[in-house]
Amino acid sequence: MHRRKKIFLVSAILSFTLVAAAQTSRKTPPVAKKLTPQQKFVLDTVKLAVSLPEPDPQDRLRVLSSAANVVSPIDRKMAKSLWREGVRIESELIQLGKTPAVSLMSSGQADCVSAQSFVENLLETNVVAAEQALIGAVTTCPKQTLHIVAQRLSAALEKKIVAPRALMATAEALGTKSPWSQTHFEKLFSSLPDSNDSGAEAQNFAAMYARMATEVDKSIASKTGLELLEWLAKTDDSPLRTLSVNIASGAMKQALGDEGFQTALQGNVVAASLVRNAQNSGTKGRVERPPLESVSVLGAIKNNGADQSERLRELPASQRAREAAAHGFAAGNAGDKQHAASYFDMAYTAVDEVWESRTPEQNTAAVVEEVSEAAAQIDAVNALTRAQQLRDPSAEAIAMLAVARVVSSKGMR
């Protein structure tokens, strides 16, 4: 009897202790992680930047992508919310047939639930605009998206809508020897789009052929190689075409052997002539790149002390912004705050000019970021104040996030 009472007492005490512990855990909220001044500056800046109105969805997408990346190490929940909004905007742009300025899907920032929803709602007519996003989906979330993406690409191919890099990524994910990859490789080159509209994709088609030619039967490698060369012959003569022909013919020779390659060309005058001309081309397929604005921080440091203001005023706005920021950084780094302020005044004024006259082809956001990062390296608070004085709210948000990124990585100065 005494033993039973003792057991009952112990059980009662244990039950009371567990109930009390449960009540305590419900009443006591988890202690929030205390932020450092640096982290608080970054978090507050990100919140303010994303609260600004961006009427252009492409600009909003840029802001969300940058903001999520900056804030992710500090507030993962906030970053996920920004990523979800960004994926939604990216999807809406693609539904309108527009290629997103940045792709959260392609960078692996979207969670797999969002990625699955994205590909499920994608029309096959928009796979070209969504190509980068589809590559990101099958790379980061293959379990949720791979077979859906394969279905969308198949349906698009039936309509001669081809996204070669997405096809390549899907073939790699499914396995180059898989029935889907083998079938769609052959179907791709018999369904190539109009060369007048898709000539810019020549190198991607050639790369797809080069990756798969040795993975398929030689008869298919020969047939598809000739189809590609005939298609390339219809595109404008250019270094890009020459490069694509050399890639395709080199892969064809590897797949068929030298004798098989020559035999295939003998039966196709167009392909043989194209390959011969490409091999004799003096450029060897070198693709000329547009010249980039060159700004040397080391040059600015070397010339520090000599006022460059008059020379800078003669430059185009984008180059003036970059060079003035470089000289502002050099002066500030040398302790010359007065000249640094003068150069940054010029740089931010030029940023306003660049933003107002921007075209879709220009990467104007990169100019804004470069100037703000240089200013933040010298004085983050001052750089933030300057960013908030930019006339356009989208430029303002991009500049603020550039400042936050510098503070996040290097601390306050």
Residue pairs with C-beta under 8 A, 6 or more apart in sequence:
35 43
35 74
37 412
38 407
38 408
38 411
38 412
39 74
39 408
41 380
41 404
41 407
41 412
42 70
42 71
42 74
42 404
42 407
42 408
43 71
43 74
43 75
43 78
45 384
45 400
45 401
45 403
45 404
45 407
46 67
46 70
46 71
46 78
46 401
46 404
48 400
49 63
49 67
49 396
49 397
49 398
49 400
49 401
49 404
50 63
50 64
50 67
50 82
50 397
52 63
52 393
52 394
52 396
52 397
53 393
54 60
54 63
54 393
54 394
54 397
55 394
56 394
57 89
57 92
57 93
58 93
58 98
58 100
58 101
59 101
59 394
59 397
59 398
60 89
60 394
61 86
61 89
61 90
61 93
61 100
61 101
61 102
61 104
62 101
62 102
62 365
62 394
62 398
63 394
63 397
63 398
63 401
64 82
64 83
64 85
64 86
64 89
64 104
65 86
65 102
65 104
65 107
65 109
66 398
66 401
66 402
66 405
67 82
67 401
68 79
68 80
68 82
68 83
68 86
68 104
68 109
69 79
69 109
69 405
70 401
70 404
70 405
70 408
71 78
71 79
71 82
72 79
73 408
74 408
80 111
83 104
83 109
83 110
83 111
83 114
84 110
84 111
84 114
86 104
86 109
86 110
87 104
87 105
87 110
87 114
87 115
87 118
89 100
90 100
90 103
90 104
90 105
90 118
90 133
91 118
91 121
91 122
93 99
93 100
93 129
94 100
94 122
94 126
94 129
94 130
94 133
95 121
95 123
95 126
97 125
97 126
97 129
98 129
99 129
100 129
100 132
100 133
101 365
103 132
103 133
103 136
104 110
105 115
105 118
105 132
105 133
105 134
105 136
105 137
106 132
106 133
106 135
106 136
107 136
108 136
108 139
108 140
110 118
110 136
110 140
110 141
112 140
112 141
112 143
112 144
112 145
113 144
115 136
115 137
115 140
115 141
115 144
115 145
116 141
116 144
116 145
116 148
118 133
118 137
119 134
119 137
119 145
119 148
119 149
119 152
120 148
122 130
122 134
122 152
124 152
124 153
124 155
124 156
124 159
124 161
125 156
125 159
125 161
127 134
127 152
127 153
127 156
127 161
127 163
127 166
128 161
128 162
128 163
130 163
130 166
131 163
131 165
131 166
134 149
134 152
134 153
134 163
134 166
134 169
134 170
135 165
135 166
135 169
137 145
137 149
138 145
138 146
138 149
138 166
138 169
138 170
138 173
139 169
139 173
142 173
146 170
146 173
146 174
149 166
149 170
150 170
150 174
150 180
153 163
153 166
153 167
153 170
153 184
154 184
156 162
156 163
157 167
157 184
157 187
157 188
157 191
158 191
160 191
160 192
160 193
161 193
162 188
162 191
162 192
162 193
162 198
162 201
162 205
164 188
164 201
164 204
164 205
164 207
164 208
165 204
165 208
167 184
167 188
167 208
168 204
168 207
168 208
168 211
170 180
170 181
171 178
171 180
171 181
171 184
171 185
171 211
171 212
172 211
174 180
174 181
175 181
176 182
176 211
176 212
176 215
177 215
181 212
181 215
182 215
182 216
182 220
185 208
185 212
185 215
185 216
185 220
185 224
186 216
186 220
186 223
186 224
188 205
188 208
188 224
189 205
189 209
189 223
189 224
189 227
189 228
189 231
190 224
190 227
192 198
192 205
192 227
192 228
192 231
195 231
195 232
195 234
195 235
196 234
199 235
199 236
199 240
199 241
200 240
202 232
202 235
202 240
202 241
202 244
203 240
203 243
203 244
203 247
205 228
205 231
205 244
206 228
206 232
206 243
206 244
206 245
206 247
206 248
206 251
207 247
209 224
209 225
209 228
209 247
209 248
209 251
209 252
210 247
210 248
210 250
210 251
213 221
213 224
213 225
213 251
213 252
213 254
213 255
214 221
214 251
214 254
214 255
216 224
216 255
218 255
218 256
218 260
221 252
221 255
221 256
222 252
222 256
222 260
222 264
225 248
225 249
225 251
225 252
225 255
225 256
225 264
225 271
226 264
226 268
226 271
228 248
229 245
229 248
229 249
229 268
229 270
229 271
229 274
229 275
230 268
230 270
230 271
232 241
232 244
232 245
232 248
232 274
233 270
233 271
233 273
233 274
235 241
239 283
239 285
239 286
239 287
239 288
240 285
240 287
241 278
242 278
242 281
242 283
242 284
242 285
243 284
243 285
243 286
243 287
244 285
245 274
245 275
245 278
245 285
246 278
246 279
246 284
246 285
249 261
249 275
249 278
249 279
252 261
252 264
253 261
256 263
256 264
264 271
265 271
265 272
265 275
266 272
278 285
293 318
293 319
293 322
295 319
295 322
295 323
295 326
296 326
297 326
297 329
297 330
299 326
300 308
300 323
300 326
300 327
300 329
300 330
301 330
301 333
301 334
303 327
303 330
304 327
304 330
304 331
304 334
304 336
307 339
308 323
308 327
308 343
309 342
309 343
309 346
312 320
312 323
312 324
312 327
312 346
313 320
313 346
315 323
317 350
317 353
317 354
317 357
318 350
318 354
318 362
318 364
318 367
320 346
320 347
320 350
321 347
321 348
321 350
321 351
321 353
321 354
321 367
321 370
321 371
322 347
322 367
322 370
322 371
324 343
324 344
324 346
324 347
324 350
324 371
325 343
325 344
325 347
325 370
325 371
325 374
325 375
326 374
327 339
327 343
328 339
328 340
328 341
328 342
328 343
328 344
328 347
328 374
328 375
328 378
329 340
329 374
329 375
329 377
329 378
331 337
331 339
331 340
331 343
332 340
332 377
332 378
332 379
333 377
333 378
340 378
344 371
344 374
344 375
344 378
344 382
344 383
344 386
347 371
347 374
347 375
348 371
348 375
348 386
348 389
348 390
350 371
351 367
351 368
351 371
351 390
351 395
351 399
352 390
352 391
352 392
352 395
354 362
354 364
354 367
354 368
355 364
355 368
355 390
355 391
355 392
355 394
355 395
356 391
356 392
358 364
364 395
365 398
368 390
368 395
368 398
368 399
368 402
369 398
369 399
369 402
371 399
372 383
372 386
372 387
372 398
372 399
372 400
372 402
372 403
373 402
373 403
373 405
373 406
375 382
375 383
375 386
375 403
376 383
376 384
376 402
376 403
376 406
376 407
376 413
377 406
377 410
377 413
378 413
379 413
380 403
380 406
380 407
380 412
380 413
381 412
383 403
383 406
384 400
384 403
386 399
387 396
387 399
387 400
387 402
387 403
388 396
388 400
389 396
390 396
390 399
